[in-house]
Amino acid sequence: MSYNTTTSAKAIVGQDVSTELLNEARALIDTYSDYRWESTEVTETLSGGGASGWLELFAPIIAVSSFTIDDVSQTEDTDFEVRKIEGVVRCFSGLPWGHDNIVITYTYGWTSADRFYGSTFPIVKGAEARIALYLKKNPLMLEKLGVEGLTVAFDDNHLQKLLCTVPRPAINFTALGPDTLNNPPIESLI
């Protein structure tokens, strides 16, 4: 289901675009960005990995509806806390080792109640309408993109320009290795 109606898309691009093309454009946006501009419920099955206790999920989290570890139900604020904007759940007792032993069902996405939604949703709707129009004018692009498959090749520069306006979560990473590599002595920086 697209973020636009055919009427709102026509108001943006000045031409008719079909619901099917809007849905294809939405699929490209959803492939490009993990963010959603509507409530989206997902169930994830994960494997525990020790004492850290952190689960990185899609952001922003709206609510956790169920959460089990080794088939034991977890309670918010007693067994875990949710950091909604970051999309992170912290389990107070860690995450025991196991294969597919963690099941969490949660709702995520930006909604009209969020300030970020108000500043980004018009951009996303505009990008979706423009991508749909681009696909209408270049129908052979759909085969090249392979939207139905697992990978999408964004080798078309014009499509990249349309997609780059869509907000994406910041990429976070932690450096691996001994602490001395991650925090060099002050004298080596002088």
N, C-alpha and C positions, 0 to 999 in steps of 0.2 A: 504494500500500500504506500503510495507516494506521499510526500509532505505537501504537495500541491494538489489542487483540483485542476481540471482542464481549464476552467475559467480563470483561476488565479495565475496559471502558467501563461495563458494568452495575454493577460494584463502585463506580465513581465516581459515577454519576448515579442508580443505583437502579432503572433501567428498561432494557429491551432496546432496543438500537439496531442497525441493520443494518450490515453491512460496507460497503455502498454509501454509506450516510450518513457513516460514519467516513471513507471515502475522500474524499467531498466536503468534509468538515470539514478534512481534511489539506490538500486543495488550497487552501482558503481560508487556512490557516495558512502554507503555502508561498508564497502570493501576498503575504501581509502581511509576512513576514519572510524575509530571505535566508539566515538560519541554517538548518541541518539537524541533526537529532539522530541521525544515522546516517551512515555513510560513503556519499558520493555522488560518482560519477565523472562528469566533464564534459570535453568537448573544446571549446575556444574558438578561433575564428579571428579574429585582430585585425589591425589595420593599424598599421604602424610610424609613429612620428611624430618622430623626431629623436634628440637626444643625451640626453634625460632618463634613459632606461633603466628606468623604473618601470612595472610592470603591476599594476593593481589587480584582484584576482580575488575570488572568494567566500572567506569566512573561516569557520573556520580551515582552512588548508591542511594536509592530512595528508601528502601526498606528490605529487611531480611525476613522472609516468611517462614522458612524452615532451615535448620542447620543441624546435621548429625555428624558425629565422629564415631566410627566403629558401631554404628546403629544406636548410639546414645544421643538423645536430643539435647541440644545446647540452648541455653537461655541467655538472651542479650542482657548485658550489664552484670550478669553473674558469671557466665563462662566466657563471654567474648564482648568486645566493643567494636563498633562500626565507625570508621572515619569516612563519612559519606562523600565529601568532595574528592578525596584522594582515591576512593574506591578500594579501601583496604579494610580487612577484618583482622583484628588481633585476638588470638585465643590466649587466655590467661594461663592455661596449663600446657601450652605448646601443642604441637601437632604430632601425635604418635606415628611411628613408621607404619606404613601399610600401603597396599595397592588398591586404589579406588575406595579408600575407607572414609572419605569425606564427601558428603553430599550437601550442597547449599543451594537453596532456591531464593532468589532475590530479584527485586525490581530496580532498574537503573535507568538513567536518562535525564535530560534537562526538561523541565516543564515550565509552563508560563509563570509559575510562582518564582522562578529563579531569575536573578538579574542577568546572568550570562545568556539565558535563553532570549531575552528581549533584544540583546545586541547582536546575537549570532543567527537566530532563526531566519530573519529576512535574507541574510547572506546565503544560507543553505537552500532556501526556497528558490532564490535567484539562480544559484549554481545548478540546481536540479532542472529548472525550466530551460536554462541555456544548454545543458548537456542533452536534454531530450530534443531540443531543436537541432542541435549539432548531429545527433544520431538520425533524426528525420532527414536531414539534408545529406547525410553520408551513411546510407543504410548498410553498406558493406562493412562498416566499422564494427557492427555487432558480432559478426563471425570472428573478426580479428581479436576482439576483446575477450570472447569466451566467457561471458557473464555467468553462464550456468555452471562453469567449471570451478575448480578451486583457486586458480590463479588468473589474474588479469594483467595483461601487458599494457602498461601505460606508455607505449613508445610514441604515441602521437602527441606532439608538442602542444597543439591547440587544446586537446583534452586535459593535459597536465595543467595548463593555465586556468582552465575552468575549475578543476578540482582543487588547486592550491588555495583557493579562497575559503574552503571548508575547514573549520577548526578541527585540530587533532590534539589528542592528549600529548603532553610533553613526554619525551622519552627519558626515563630515569634508569641509571645503572650504578652498580657498585663495583669499584675496582677490586680485582682479586690479587692475591699475593700477600707477602709479608707486610706488616705495618710500616716497615722502613721504606718500602717502595711507594706506598700510598701517602706517607708523610715524611718527605725527605728532611734531613736536619737543616736548620736555619742557615748554617754557614755555607751549605751547598747552593743556596739561592742567592748569595751575595756576590 
